[in-house]
């Protein structure tokens, strides 16, 4: 028997068991709560897909569908290019116990020809290939990738923390990264600041980082600010962004960041390292329950009590671990996924290879975010830090 006969027999048998509906009827069901699953490949969906559909390639359907929709009673509609693969996908869902599964006759070609709503231009072929593994996560998908592409993240520091954080944010597809740093690359940086290279010793760190990030992902827009953060420029440099990554190596800069974060309602992903230990948290002024940096450190410690890396030293891999945790928190904030570290301080001990979580509630008497807090200007913040020594 010719192969096409087997195929025709199989399709006829499937159509006898799996209900089909027109694209217009599928749209009506979708508006009433049905889940429309586009089972075409990533590259096919890059040119357009039905609005509000879940993109999930047929080859990954069995692995991913339960994450996207655990409710076996919810109506599910499958759609492909022409209405053939969607029948096979619907059969798979039936075998998995989904009780109300139907296939869209004619697939995306008919959906498009009938003028039904589609989303186009979200991902081109390059993006579909570049972010393929991330797109397969139901919690990300095309919609999440589009949010990443629209996001703007500002990083204070292109050094130990900013280097790993910016590399992974660029790789993930964050649309714009703004790098603020006035230092130049030194050979002593290279054991931990992995974004730089020996050949770029002496170059501005922002430019060195831009070269590395653009080579990793040419789609990312890299904005460089070769400036030192101070009271007169902090708001100008930070405004217009969605997330702030704190990679500062001194307390005056952190207190300026904290004040600007509060005033601009800009979530701040805090990170710090010393010798063999590090800590991470998130301060999100958009949330009423979130503490701020000054809930953790109401006043800056004396310089002798908080030496920086050049004075105390640091194990080279430690900033990489902390910077990656910061990048993870930033991606979660952009995508609206999981539980952020708001209200929690995560500490890491590299020698003991232990993480410890400490509750960090908002302090009603905090001088930065408490009910009686009074902002008198960034100059006063800088003077306050200077007076602490």
C-alpha positions, 0 to 999 in steps of 0.5 A: 500500500502506498505511503500516502494511503496510510496517511490518508487512512490515519487522518480519516480515523483521527477526524472520526475521533477528534472534533474539528471547528472553523477558525471563527468558531475557535476564536469564539471559544477562545474568548469564552476561556478555551486555550488555543495552542499553536503547535507549529515550530518556532520559526513558523510562528515567528511570522505570525500567530493567532492573538493570545495563543500559546506557542508550543511546538508539537515535539514538546507538547507532552513535556510542556503542556502540563506546566502551561495548563494542568487543568484537564477539564479546560477546553483546548484547541490545537492549531497548526499550519494547515490542520494536519499536525493539529489533529495529531497534537489533539490525539496526544492531548486526549491520551494525556487525559485532556477531556475537551480537545478540538482541532482548528480546521485549515490551521493558521493559513485559514485563520489568516485568510479569514482576517482573524486577529494575529500577532505579527512581528514579535519575533523574527527568524533570528530571534526565534533561533537565538532564544529557542530554548527560552521560548520553549518555557511556557512561562516565557514564550513569545509574549515573555520574550517580547517583554524582555525585548522591550525592557530597559535595565540599568547597571551601576558598575561594569565590574565584578557584579555587572560583568556576569549580570550584563552578559546573561541579561544580554544573552536572554534578550533584554532590549536595552542595557545601560552601563554606568562606570567611569573606571578603566580595565586593569589587569587585576580586574580580569580574574573576576570581571569576565566581560573584559579581556587582556587586550582591552586593559586600559580601555574604559570599562563601559566600552570594553563591556559594550564590545563583549555584549555586542559580540554575544548578542548584536540585537541588544542595545548597549548604552554606555555612560562613562560617568561617576555616579553623584548627586547631580546625575543620579536621577538623570542616569536612572530614569526611564529604566525598568530595573536597576542592578546594583553593582556598586563597590562603595556605600555612598553610591549605594545610598544614592541608588537607594534614594533614587530607587525610592523616588523613581519607583525603580526596583533595585536588585542589590548585590554585594561580595567580600572575600568568600561571602556574598548577599543578594536582595530586591528592594521594590518601591512599587510594593507597599510591603517591600523594605528598602536598602536603608531598612538593611543598612540605616546608616553607612558603616565606617570605611574600616568596617566595610573594605572593598575588594581591592582592600579585602580581596575576593575569590574570583568566582564569587562575584560571578555567582552573586551577579548571576543571582542578580540577573535571575531576579531582574529577569523574574521582575521583567517577566513577572515570574516566581517569588522575588527576593523582596523581604528576604536577604539571601547570603552565600558562603562559598567556603561552606557552600551554603545559602542562608535566607534571612527575613528582611521586613520593612522597617516602619521607622526606616529613614529611607522608606518609613512613614516619617522619612523625609527626602531633603535632596541627593546632596544631603545623602552624599554629605550624610555618607561622607560624614560617616567616614 
